[in-house]
Structure formats: structure tokens, C-alpha cells
Amino acid sequence: MLSTLMALPLAAAAVAIVTFAARLSRGEARPSRGQLCWLAVPVLVLGVLAVLCVLGLYQGGPLEPLVLIAAALGASWVMLRRDRVRDAVAAWGEKRGWSQAHTHALFTLVALLACTLLGHLAMELPYNYEILWMAPQYALLQCGLVLLALAALHFLFQRRGAGMVVGVGLCFVIGLAQFFVASFKSAAILPNDLFVLGTAAAVSGSYTYAVGGGVALGLAAVLLAAAVGSLVSPAPAASRGRRVAANLGCAVMLLAAFAVSVTVPSYFDQLGVQMKYWYSLDYYRKQGFLTSFIAVAQDLPIDVPEGYSDEGAESLEESYVERYDEDEGASEARQAAETQFDEERPSVVCIMNESFADLSELDGASWGYDGPSFVSSLDDTLARGSLAVSVLGGGTCNTEFEFLTGVPLAYIGDGKYPYSLYDLSESPSLARQFSELGYQTTAMHPNYATNWNRDRVYEALGFDEFLDIDDFAGAETYHSGVSDAATYDTCLELLENSDEPQFIFDVTMQNHSGYDQNNVGAVKQYHVDGMSDYDNARLSEYLACIDESDRALEEFLGELSELDRPVVVVFFGDHQPALSTIVDAAVSGEQVYDENGNAVGGGTGGGNASGDAEATLETYRSTYLVWANYDVAGNAQDGAELDASPAYLGSLAADLIGAPLTDYQKAQLAIREEVPALSLLGMELADGTWVDPDDEAAIPQAYDDLAQISYLEFASKLR
């Protein structure tokens, strides 16, 4: 209701500007065509926000639209009187004995500096509710970058004010994009996100694009910049051709200076920029978008481990292979499983279930949630447990990459999407491994084949076939797409239609965010103290999706139990939903913020979700299980709990069922005895303690050894 009411003053302000301009047009001092073009900017901005209010897509407070109205009216006043303002500036210069060119140059410089500040605000205000606490040195660094960019645009537009305004508008677009990404995923935009814009567009339809008060303030900054830009006109020049060439030359030099400023100094090492990637959004807010984005972009190349050489890494790998062969590899259980695998050649179905996680780990007892009932009670697995993942709320392809290649993201770095950056045709690959064993290999994902470049990546990884959205035409849907059950039906068809052993990799879709779609019928409502009604409703919708996934998995395993051929299922979730951070903060007693940065209350516990390592880790965990429809030799199949991580999971499953292992997998399994799980957040030690990657004194040698071996097996082979 409040949002709708806010549309009235916005619309009234737009009408007032148009009416005033129309009256002036009938008088002697009628506005020029240029002035009317400038006036279109505030009218359009006010109209757009008014429409959003009517549609209920403005979720901020009433103060920010009033600031926007004031900025629009003030900007309009300046635009209509720009000739008078210019004359006043010229008269001011004459009083001081300055030439017209001197005065014009000084005024242009002041306008450029003003637009620089407004560009900084237009970029930060939409998403950054901590802008007042931004460290001054980073704000100045970002303003310096904006200044270079605006100056280049100013000369590119032949010293017209429109160049500055276009630059400030682009700053706002960046801030708006970051606002939506923060709203949907609680994450910052990282450089590699630019490589996957197609994927982002493919899933964008499931989100609600509502804006907050910060967006209105960012628009106000754009309008003020438009007012300043309307006053800037090119200085008179004798030769138009010479002027154009000189301006273009200045633009090129400024762009070169901008390029040098983002590539030559090391933002991390020399300029003091910092980043912990699992807090990336917090760091963007403290250091500025551009400053942080450039620092992350500079960090994209895979670092060569200290002291690395191919010979040294090969020697390390051989030592760990020998350790495995003499220990686990020589055990009776492993020998029995190997013999059985050679005889049975079981099919292997790997299911990476979208956003599947057990949120009962986030103090579910306090808000009445016990976890997914079937997965939680399944007691005949070969192994099951917590999966330490490196992503939250998005980045599905990175969990997928770790599982299929066995290469830990911890040694690649955050902010990187290997699916988008690297040629994986020489990387380790479960698909290629099983294909060489004579298995038919099929990947399936009921969405566009180009999402995360899967059409290219799956071929590079050695899959024989890829089933995408076109292969699921007419399939049952649930929530955000084709249902889990429909993909399981396809798995069954593949198993039933061929006597050859199968390796199937199924990436599901139904649980994809957003969780405010209200399209799954009546669902059980959960309430976490300290969370808004909106977020509790989203939580309830998400858990309804998990219940449906749980039910579909139970039905699928039941059908496999009746199937007259051996099948192994590796099931795991790729990450938790972004709203887990809100749940975690609420149950931990941390201040909770909604998607627009508004405080909505605190939790009921006594921890600190954003600063407590254990609380953070809980949101970077999914769940996994390895199950078989036959008695696996050497395994009690009693639901043994083992912590793992996606990069280990393929090796662990292959080991459990007696499949042949690569040297890399054997080395991983030997190292896993000392480091049972690892992710970008750090590593778990054998005694269960979690070690931060910055705690060098606590990091075991095995972790560094795996860095050498992983570089040998992956990064050294990249082309």
C-alpha cells in the first residue's frame, strides 16, 4: 500500500516538470531543443519509479523517493536555467580577470570532479548500505578510476556534458546489477560472471525484480549528474576537424591511463585491497565495487604452488600412490570390491541436486525442522555425510567441476569458473575414466545446453551424450523447471534400454531459486525468530522443494531396488540457497538484514554469523550419500558417516565400489586420511578441527602436497 501511495508524488513531480516546461515553451524565453532533451531524463526517471511503485516492485522506505523527487526538481530547474548559470559563471571569471577559456576550463574541471563523486555514489548507493563506513583510501581509489573513465568519455563526446552523464549512468547500471545479484544470491559480481551472462539470462525469469531505497538514491545521483552535465558545453574552436582529432587523442590517452591503472599496480599486494571470497559482498561494500572487482580480476590466473616442478610433483604423487596401495588398496575389503566390480560392472548414477541441503543443521530444532525425512533416515548407504562445498546461493558449475574432475577449487581460487575459463579436454574426468572402462556416459541437465558452457564442457570431459532441455519437452515440471522425478525417469529409461554399463550424471533443476514464486501449492510454514515474514515465506517454499526432492529420491531408489542389474547412486547437493545466510544469522543472534539492506531484527542465539567461523561453515555445507541396490563386497552398508568435499567424492565412491582408480585418485584418498575435507574456506583435519587457509602454522603438509599434485594433474595441462 505504501509503495502504491509513493507513486503519487513521483508522478506529480514528473507532471509538474512537463507542465512548467510547456508553459515556458509558449512564452518568449522558450526552452531550446537541447534543454528539453535534458528535461526528459528526470521525467523518465520519475515515471519509471512511479510505475515500479504501482506494480509493488519498490520495497524501500518513503524517504528515498522524496530525495529523488527533490533531485529531479532541482535538476530540472538547473536545466531550464542553464544559460543563466553559464552567464553567471562567465561573469564570475571576468571579475577575477580570467579569460573565457580559463573560466570554461576551470568550470569543466569542477563539473568533472562533481560527476566523479556522483558516479561513485550512483555505483555504490543501490547495493551498499554501508557506504558511510567505506574506508577512505578505497573510496578515493575508486573515485580516481571513475574520474579517468569520465574524463575519457568527456573527450570522446567532444567535451560535451553528455559524456560525463553517460559515464555516471553506467556507474548506476553497475550498482543496479550488483543490487540484484546481492538480492538474489547474497553475493558480489565477480569477473567470471561476465563469461556466463547467458546462463544468468536463462534463469533470470524466476526472480522478482523489486528495487530498494538505495536504487532510488542512486537514481538521484544520476539526476544531479545530469544537471551538472547540462551546464557543460564544448569550448569554441577555430578548426572543427582539428578539435575533433585533439579530443579523440585525449580520450585515447585517458583510456590508456585507465588501462594502466587497472593492470599495472597489484591491488592486493601494493594497494592494500583485501578479499575473503566467502565474504565477497562485505568486502565490496567496504572497498567499493570497482576497486574490489579489479583486484579479483587480477587474481584470476591459477597460482603456481611455491617450489613447484613437474618432477617434484610426480615424485610426491608416486609416494602417496604407494601409501594407498600398501594400506587401503591392499585391504581385504578393497580387494573383494575390486573383484566384484570386474564381474558385476555396476552402472553409476551421479545426481547433483540443485540447492539440496539439510538446513536442520542451522539449529533446526529451534524452529521445528528435522531435515529431509528420507535422506535423513536412509541407513543402508555405503557412505553418507556432510559435504564441504565452496559456493553458496549460486556457482553450481564449480561444485560440478570439483566432482567431475576431482580438482579442488582451493587450489584454483575463488572468483573463477573453470567451465568458462579453461579447456578441460586434458583434465581429470570421471566421465572419461568410466568411458575408458567401456561405460556409456551420459550427462543430463533439463535446461539450456549453453548454461555454464555445458555443451562445450561435457564434450571436453568425455561424455558420449548430453541431454538438455530439448530432450525433456513435455516433462513434468515443479517450481523452477523440470522435476527431479522426470530426470530420474530418464535415468531409468537409459538403464533399461541398454545392457551396457552406464555412467550417468544428472544435474537437476527444480529447486532453483527464487523462492518467492508461490507456485508449489499449500506448504508447511516455518518461522525463524528474527526473520521477516517475507524471508520465512521463502524458507517455507524452499523446504517444500526439498521435501519434493526427498520424496522423488525415495521413489527412485525404490525403483532401482527392483531393477535386475547392479546400480550405484551418488547423490549430493551443490550448495545451500542464499537465504541460508539469513537463517544462520537469525538463529545465531546476528543482526538480520533483508535483501534491500534494511535491518529486520536479530536472532535468538548468542553467536555471530558473519564473524564466527563455525557459523559460516554451516552455510557452506550440503549433504551427500553413496547407495547401491546390491550388496557391495567389503562394505557393511550401514550408513557410515564420513565428511567429504566434492573434489573427493568421485574418488571416494569409486574406491567404495571397487572401481579402478587413477594415480591422482589414489593420492587423494591417501591425503584424505589427513585432510578429510577441503574447500575455499579451508580444510578439515583428521581430528575434526577446521583450519582457515590463512592459518599457515596449522596447515598440514599433506594439504600443500595435494596443491602440487593438483597443479600437475590440472593447471600444468591447460592450453
RAZIJO-V899234 format. One record per backbone hydrogen bond with DSSP energy under -0.5 kcal/mol. CO is the residue of the C=O (numbers start at 1). NH is the residue of the N-H. Records with the same first field share a line. If there is no record, write none. Layout:
CO = NH + NH
This chain:
1 = 5
2 = 6
3 = 7
4 = 7
5 = 8 + 9
6 = 10
7 = 11
8 = 12
9 = 13
10 = 14
11 = 15
12 = 16
13 = 17
14 = 18
15 = 19
16 = 20
17 = 21
18 = 22
19 = 23
20 = 24
21 = 25
22 = 26
23 = 26
24 = 27
28 = 30
32 = 36
33 = 37
34 = 38
35 = 39
36 = 40
37 = 41
38 = 41 + 42
39 = 43
40 = 44
41 = 45
42 = 46
43 = 47
44 = 48
45 = 49
46 = 50
47 = 51
48 = 52
49 = 53
50 = 54
51 = 55
52 = 57 + 58
53 = 56
57 = 59 + 211
61 = 65
62 = 66
63 = 67
64 = 68
65 = 69
66 = 70
67 = 71
68 = 72
69 = 73
70 = 74
71 = 75
72 = 76
73 = 77
74 = 78
75 = 79
76 = 80
77 = 81
79 = 82
81 = 85
82 = 86
83 = 87
84 = 88
85 = 89
86 = 90
87 = 91
88 = 92
89 = 93
90 = 94
91 = 95
92 = 96
93 = 96 + 98
94 = 97
99 = 103
100 = 104
101 = 105
102 = 106
103 = 107
104 = 108
105 = 109
106 = 110
107 = 111
108 = 112
109 = 113
110 = 114
111 = 115
112 = 116
113 = 117
114 = 118
115 = 119
116 = 120
117 = 121
118 = 122
119 = 123
120 = 124
121 = 125
124 = 127 + 128
127 = 129
128 = 131
130 = 133
131 = 134
135 = 138 + 139
136 = 140
137 = 141
138 = 142
139 = 143
140 = 144
141 = 145
142 = 146
143 = 147
144 = 148
145 = 149
146 = 150
147 = 151
148 = 152
149 = 153
150 = 154
151 = 155
152 = 156
153 = 157
154 = 159 + 160
155 = 158
157 = 160
160 = 163 + 164
161 = 165
162 = 166
163 = 167
164 = 168
165 = 169
166 = 170
167 = 171
168 = 172
169 = 173
170 = 174
171 = 175
172 = 176
173 = 177
174 = 178
175 = 179
176 = 180
177 = 181
178 = 182
179 = 183
180 = 184
181 = 185 + 187
182 = 186
188 = 190
190 = 193
191 = 194
192 = 195
193 = 196
194 = 197
196 = 200
197 = 201
198 = 202
199 = 203
200 = 204
201 = 204
203 = 206
204 = 207
207 = 209
208 = 210
211 = 59
212 = 215 + 216
213 = 217
214 = 218
215 = 219
216 = 220
217 = 221
218 = 222
219 = 223
220 = 224
221 = 225
222 = 226
223 = 227
224 = 228
225 = 229
226 = 230
227 = 231
228 = 231
229 = 232
231 = 233
232 = 161
238 = 240
239 = 243
240 = 244
241 = 245
242 = 246
243 = 247
244 = 248
245 = 249
246 = 250
247 = 251
248 = 252
249 = 253
250 = 254
251 = 255
252 = 256
253 = 257
254 = 258
255 = 259
256 = 260
257 = 261
258 = 262
259 = 263
260 = 263 + 264 + 265
265 = 267
266 = 270 + 271
267 = 273
275 = 277
276 = 279
277 = 280
279 = 282 + 283
280 = 284
281 = 285
282 = 286
283 = 287
284 = 288
286 = 135
288 = 292
289 = 293
290 = 294
291 = 295
292 = 296
293 = 297
294 = 298
295 = 299
296 = 299
297 = 300
305 = 308
309 = 313
310 = 314
311 = 315
312 = 316
313 = 317
314 = 318
315 = 319
316 = 320
317 = 321
318 = 322
319 = 323
320 = 324
321 = 325
322 = 326
323 = 327
324 = 327 + 329 + 330
327 = 330
328 = 331
331 = 335
332 = 336
333 = 337
334 = 338
335 = 339
336 = 340
337 = 341
338 = 342
339 = 343
340 = 344
341 = 345
347 = 568
348 = 350 + 504
349 = 351 + 570
350 = 352 + 506
351 = 353 + 572
352 = 354 + 508
353 = 356 + 574
356 = 623
357 = 359
358 = 361
359 = 362
360 = 364
361 = 363
363 = 366 + 367
364 = 367 + 369
365 = 368
372 = 376
373 = 377
374 = 378
381 = 639 + 640
383 = 626
384 = 642
385 = 624
386 = 388 + 644
387 = 389 + 622
388 = 646
395 = 398 + 399
396 = 400
397 = 401
398 = 402
399 = 403
400 = 404
401 = 405
402 = 406
404 = 430
406 = 408
408 = 411
409 = 412 + 413
413 = 416
415 = 192
416 = 418
417 = 420 + 421
418 = 422
422 = 424
424 = 427
429 = 433
430 = 434
431 = 435
432 = 436
433 = 437
434 = 439
435 = 438
440 = 442 + 503
441 = 464 + 465
442 = 505
443 = 467
444 = 507
445 = 447
446 = 482
447 = 469
448 = 451
449 = 455
450 = 453
451 = 454
453 = 456 + 457
454 = 458
455 = 459
456 = 460
457 = 461
458 = 462 + 463
459 = 462
461 = 432
465 = 443
466 = 468
467 = 445
468 = 471
469 = 472
470 = 473
472 = 475
476 = 483
478 = 480 + 481
481 = 478
482 = 509 + 510
483 = 487
484 = 488
485 = 489
486 = 490
487 = 491
488 = 492
489 = 493
490 = 494
491 = 495
492 = 496
493 = 497
495 = 498
501 = 440
502 = 348 + 504
503 = 442
504 = 350 + 506
505 = 444 + 507
506 = 352 + 508
507 = 446
509 = 512
510 = 480
527 = 529
528 = 531
532 = 536
533 = 537
534 = 538
535 = 539
536 = 540
537 = 541
538 = 542
539 = 543
540 = 544
541 = 545
542 = 546
543 = 547
544 = 548
545 = 549
546 = 550
547 = 551
548 = 552
549 = 553
550 = 554
551 = 555
552 = 556
553 = 557
554 = 558
555 = 559
556 = 560
557 = 561
558 = 562
559 = 562
560 = 563
563 = 565
566 = 347
567 = 629
568 = 349
569 = 571 + 627
570 = 351
571 = 625
572 = 353
576 = 393
577 = 580
578 = 581
579 = 583
580 = 584
581 = 585
582 = 586
583 = 587
584 = 588
585 = 589 + 590
586 = 589 + 604 + 605
588 = 607
592 = 600 + 601
594 = 597
598 = 594
601 = 592
608 = 612
611 = 613
612 = 616
613 = 617
614 = 618
615 = 619
616 = 619 + 620
617 = 620
618 = 621
620 = 389
622 = 387
623 = 573
624 = 385
625 = 571
626 = 382 + 383
627 = 569
630 = 632
631 = 633
632 = 635
640 = 384 + 642
644 = 388
645 = 648 + 649
646 = 650
648 = 652
649 = 653
650 = 654
651 = 655
652 = 656
653 = 657
654 = 658 + 659
655 = 658
662 = 666
663 = 667
664 = 668
665 = 669
666 = 670
667 = 671
668 = 672
669 = 673
670 = 673
671 = 674 + 675
674 = 686
677 = 684
679 = 682
681 = 693
682 = 679
683 = 691
684 = 677
685 = 688
689 = 685
691 = 683
692 = 695
694 = 696
695 = 698 + 699
696 = 699
700 = 703 + 704
701 = 705
702 = 706
703 = 707
704 = 708
705 = 709
706 = 710
707 = 711
708 = 712
709 = 713
710 = 714 + 715
711 = 716
714 = 717
715 = 718
